[in-house]
Amino acid sequence: MKYFSLVFIIFFNLACDDKSSDNKPNIILIMTDDQGWGQTGYYNHPLLKTPNLDSMATNGLRLDRFYAGSPLCSPTRATVLTGRSNDRTGVFSHGYALRLQEKTLAEALKKKGYKTAHFGKWHLNGLKGPGVPILKDDDHSPESFGFDYWISTTNFFDLNPMLSKMGEFIDFKGSSSEIIVNESIKFIEKIHSSESPFFIIIWDGSPHEPFLASEEDKKQFKSLDEKSQNHYGELVAFDRSIGFLRKKIRDLGISENTLLWFCSDNGGLDKGISPSTVGGLKGFKSSMWEGGLRVPSIIEWPSMIKPKKTNYPASTMDIFPTIAEIVGLPESEMLKPIDGISIVPVFNSKIKKRENKIPFRLKDKGALIDNNIKFVAHSIKSEKFELYDLKNDPKESIDISKTHPEIFEEMKEEYLVWNSSVDASLKGKDYPERKVLSQPKTHFWMGDENYKIYLKEFILRPEYEIRIKNFYK
């Protein structure tokens, strides 16, 4: 693996244009909200067409066994920024705040000369409820974690959203996907003229409920119920926005040295959405089954990655270590222990076997993936464990723990050792202070003192009206 990595880095340094910001690639991470593994055209969805994602998949590295770091949104976002399992970072479920003591990818890239920006859903500042503009003085805003510029909201958002531009509330009109991509394009155009490399995160709000799509975007789904029409219509708008973004970076002449990495934040939904969101996998969002964890993912980087499909298992915890290797970040920029690994060796080699297992933990549930073998913890405290062979049983229907006791015991022991290390992390043992400093408690923004002055304004908006009324019943 190290040999392949060395060859890649040497080739990268030789291949890139000498004028391109000292060869540093531009980096864009794009994440959808609740898009299931089966919800792309390139996986032969029966109704949904995603021509722009399909084009990315054709021209880039299609990761067919890519996993969200958690089966829930906020925890996965924490794994992207840190390379660590969500519980290590204090993000135990949706709406938990990322600890300020963590080291993030954005902070590390800033030190390397990158201009950094966040667009869209944040959900790492301790607030629950539909997305509202992040306050300027929020000490857990994107700015607190290394982003120079941000147009963001606390949680999911849909048509005609109100977002926060560095603390200034702005009403936008149109598709939420197109809005944040257009804003990111403005940032790219500005940074491009300065010849600095950029690191951008675009965290979309689609296709998360309440499912609101334009008439045009949902018209191809007229055979479906209204909820499903809107759900799939949101994905049509998202795919179109991907097309806008890819065209713009081509027009600017920077596509060859821009790494574009797409994925979803967790598995698909089971809330009456038809056709199924998970492409025949077992389980949905919030579960440790494949349908709750496995998500679509593509890396496009024309100058360095040849078109390829791979079943190499990877996860959002690998994003930070992978980018760290590409740009030459020192190991000290990542807080140990790191749960992900660099997947640079996979870019242009035939490597199929992963040496490091992929661990998961959410509340009392967990999993451990060792290539085709998957250990599932239905209850960590009660030690309710099972074992599956994903190659011969992709739908996880046959527990092989009793027929393969040696493998089961080995996986169980390794998982429990890892779980103990996570327990130490959540107590703050990874930090210089050896303890966890004060953190905001997760709560609904409707009851937050800092947002109460906006309630009279917010209650007039359809996305907030019912939530506010129900909170104060």
N, C-alpha and C positions, 0 to 999 in steps of 0.2 A: 504493500500500500504506500509506504513512504517513497519507494522508487517511482511509482506512477505520479505521486504528488510533485516530486522534484522535477521530473520531466515536464509536467504540465506548467509549472511556474517558470521554468527556463523558456519553454515555448511561448508562454504568455508574454514574457518580457521582450522576446524577439519579434513577436507577431504584431504587437500593438503600434499604432502610429506614435512617433516620438513626440508629436505636438499635443497629444491627448492627456493633458494634466499629469505628466510623468507616468503615463500608462495606467493610471488608476481607472478602473471601469466605473461608469455611472451605475447605480444600483436602485432598482425599483421593486419593492415588495408589495404585491397586491393580494388581498384576502377578502373573500366573500363571507357572508354571514348566514350559516345554516345551509349551504349548498351541499347536497349529498354526492357521494361518489359516482352515482349513476346519472347525474344531471348535466351531461355534456353531449354534444353531437358526436364527438369522436368515440364515445362509449356506446354509440348506437341507441340513444334514447328514442323511443317510438314517436315522440311528438316534438320535443325541443330541438331547435336548430341553433348551434353556436358556431357560426362560420369563423369568427375571429379567434376563439379558443382553439378551434380545429386547426387553423392556420399556424398558431403557436405550436401546437402539438406536432404538426408535420415538420416544422422547421427547427424545433428545439429538442430538449430532453424530456420525454414523457415519462413521468414517474408513476407507474401503475400500482405500486404498493407504498403510497405515501400516507403518513399518519399525522393527524392533528396531535399536538402534545397532550391534549385532554379532550374528552367528549363534550366539553362546554366552552363557551366563548372567552370570557376573561382569562381563565387559566391558560388557554392556548396562546393568547396574546402575550402573556408573561413569558411563556417558553420561547417565543420568537425573539423577544428583546434580550433574553438572558442566556439562552442555551441550556437552561436548567428546568427540571420538573417544577410544575406550578406550585406545589406545596412548599418547596424550598424557599420560594419567593414571597410567601404569605398570601398568594392568590388561591384560596381554597375552593372558591366557587365563583359564580357570576356575581359581579358587583363588588368584589374585594379590591382593595388598593394594593398596588405593587409597592414593595418596600423601597424607600429612598436609599437604603443601604446596598441595594443590588447594583451591579455594573451592567450597563446596557450597551447594545450594539451601536445605537446612535451616539452615545458619549464617546465610544472608542473611535468611531469614524470621524467625529469632529476633530479629534486630536491628529488625525491623518490628513486634515485639510478639506474634508468633505463639508458641503453645505447640506444641512439636514432639514427635513420637513415631514409633517404628518398631516394627512387629510382623511376626514371621515370619523368613523367610530373609534373611540378611545377605550372606555370601559375599564380603566385601571386606576380610577380615583376614588373608589369606595361608594359610588352612587348607583342605586338601582332605579328602575323605572324607564319609560321611553326616553330617548336621547334629548337632552336639553343643552344649550350652549354652555361650554365650560367657562367658568368665571376667570377673570384676569388674575386674581390673587389666589387661585386654587394651587396649593403647594404640591399637588400631585397631577398637574397638567402635563401635556407632552413636553413643555419647556423644561420641566423639572428632571426629565430623563434624557436630555440631550438634543431636543429638536429646536432648531433656530427659529422655525416658522411653523405655524399650525393653523388650520381651519378645521375645527373638530367639534364633536358632540359627545356627550357622556355615554350614549348607548345607540341602539338602532334608530334609523331615520328613513323616511320615505319621500314621497313626492312633496315638492315645495317646502323643504326643511328650513328651519332656523338654525344656523350654525354660528360658532364663535371663531372670529378671526383675531387671534391673539387677545381674546377677552372682549372684543367688540361684537355685539349681537347683530347678525345680518340675516335678513330674509332673502332666501333664494327661491327661484321659480324653476320648475321642471323636474326631470328625473334626478334622483339623488346620485345615481351612478355617474351620470354625465356631468353633474355639477362638480363633484370632487375631482373627476378627471380633468375637466376644463381648468379648474383652479390649480391643479398640479402642473398642467401644461404652461400656465402663466409663470409659475415658479421656475420651471425648466428653462423657458425662454430667457428669463432674467439671469439665471445662473449661467446658462450657456454663453452669454455674451461676456461673462467674466472669466471663462475658461476654467472654472473650478469644477471638480467632480461633485456630483450630488448623490445623496442618499434620501430616497423618498419612500414613505410608507403610505399606501392607499388602502384603508380598511373600509370596505363598502358596507352598506346597511342591508343589502339584498342577499337572498330572498327571505329575510326574517319577517315574521308577522309584524304589523297587521295586514300585510299583503295589499299594496296599492300600486297598480300599474295603469299606464295610459290606455285608452281605448285602442290605439294603434298597436301597442305592444302585446295586448292580450287577444287580439282578434283571431289569431291563428289557433287559439285554444277553445273555440266556441263549443266544442263537444264536451268540455269539462264543466264541473260545477264552478260557481263564481269564485270561491276561495282558491281553487287550483288555477283558474284562469289568471288571477292576479299574481299568484305565487310564480308561475312560469313566465308571466309577462315581465316581472321584475328581472328575471334572468336574461330575457331578450334585451332589455335596456342595458344591463351590465355588459353583456357580450358586445353590444354596439360601442360602448364606451372604451372597451379594450381596443377595438378597431381604431377609434379616434387617437388613442394614446400611441399605438404602434405606428400609425401613419405620421404623426407629428415628429416622433424621434427619428423616423426615416427622413422626413423633409428637412430636419435640422442637420442631417448628416452625422448623427451620433449613434445610430442603431447598432452598428457593428461592435462598438465597445460599451454597450449598455446591457447589463444583466437584468432581465425581467423575470421575476419569480412569482408565479401564481399558485394559490392554494385556497382551501376553505378552512374555516376555524373549527369545525366539528362535523360530525356526520349529519345525514339528512333528517328531515322531519317526518313524523308519523301522524300528524294532526289532520287526518282526513285529506291529505294531499294525494291526488291521483294524476298520472301514474306514479308508481313508487319512486322514491327519491334516492334509494341506495343501490340500485342496479343488481338486485337479487341477493345482496349480502344480508346477514342476520343482524337485527337490532337497528336502533336509530340513535339520534342525539341523546346524550347523557348516559348511554350504556357503554360497557367495555367490549361489546361485540364489535365485529368488523364494521358493521353499518354505523356505529357510533363514533368510530375512530378513523377509519380509512376515508380519505378525501382525494378529490382530483388535484393534481399538481403538475406544473410544467416549468422548466427553466429554459429561457431563450437568451442566447448570447452568441450572436452570429459569428464573431471573430474567433470564438474559442470552443464552441460546442457544435458538433455535427449532429444532424437529425438522428434521433435514436429513441427506442423504447426500452425500458428496463423494469424488471421485477425486483430490483434491489430494494430492500426495505429501508425507508428513510422517514424522518419526521421533522416537525417544526423545530425541535430541539437541535437539529443539525444546521439550521440556517446560520446562526452566529458563528459556530466553528468553521463552517464552509467559507463564509465571507472573510473571516479572520485570516484564513490561509491564503485566500486570493489576494488580499491587499497587504498581507504581511504584518498583521497586528501581533504584538508580543503576547505571550500567554498571560502575562500579568493583567491584561485588559479584561480577562474573563474571570469571574468569581468562581472559585472551586468549591465543591466538585461540580464539573460540567457533565450533564447527562447525554448531550449530543456529541456527534463526531463530524469531522469534515467529510463531505461526500465528493470532494474534488476528484479523487481517483475514479469515480464512476463516470465522469463527464465524457471521456473518450477512450474508455477501456472496456473490456468484456467482463469485468469483475461482477460476480453475481452473489457471492456469499458475504454477508456482513459479519464482522468479527465481534462487534460490540452489540449486546442486546439492547432493545428499546423498552424502557420502563415507563409505567403509567401509575398514577395514583390520584384518586378523587374521592374525598371523604373516606368511606370505609371500603371502597372498591379499588381494584387495580388490575394490571396485566403486565406481562413480560413477553416480548416477542423475540424469538431466536430464529430468524429466517422463517422456515415453514412451521416451526413449533411455537404454539402460543399457550402461555400459562394465564389463566383467568382467575382472579380473586373476587368472588362474589361478596365475601366479607373477610376483611383482613383480620379483624379482632377474633372472629369465630373460626378462622382458618377454613373457610368453605372455598376450596380450590378445585379447579378442573384443568384439564390439559387437552389441547386440540392439535391436529395435524392439518394445517391450512392447505397443503398441496393436495391431499387426498380427500379432504373434507372442508372445502372452502366456506360452507354454510354453517360450520361449527355445530354439527348435530350429534357427533359421537365423542363422548369424553373418553380419552385413552389413558387416563391417569392410572387405572388398575392394570391395563394390559402392557403399559410401559412404565413400571414403577421406578426404575432407575432414572429415567429422564425426568419423571415427575418430581422425585425427591431432589434431584440436582437443581431443577428450576425453582422449586419451592425454597430451598436453602438460599439460593442466590437472591431471590426476590425479597426474602425476609431480611437478609443482610443489607440490601439496598434500602429497604423500608426503614430500617433502624438509622441509616445515614440521613434519610429525609427527616426523621424525627429530630435528629441533632440540628439539622439545618433550620427547621421551623422554630427552634428555640434560640436561634441566632448564633450558633457555634461557628458559622462560616465567616462572620463579620469580625473586623478588628476589635469591635467593642465586646465581642463574645456574648452579646445579648441583642434582643430586638428593641429598637428605639420606638418611641410613641408612634402609633399608627391610627389613622381614622377608622372608625368602625363602619362596616357596610350598613347602608341605610337608604331609604327612599328620599329622593330630592324633594318630594312634595312636603316633607316634614323638616327639611333643612333650613335653619335660620337664615342662611345666606341667600336662599332662593325665595323666601316668603314675600319679599317685596315685588316679585315678578308674577305672583300667582294670579292677580287680577288680569294681567295681560295674557298669561299663558292659558287661562281657562277659556279664552275666546278662540283658541286654536283647536281644531278637531282632533289632533294627535294627543292633546293633553286633557281635554275637557272631561272625559269619563274617568280618567285616572285620578284627577284631582278631586272630583266629586266623590268617587268611591273611597278615597283616602280619608276624607273628612266626614264620612257618614256618621 
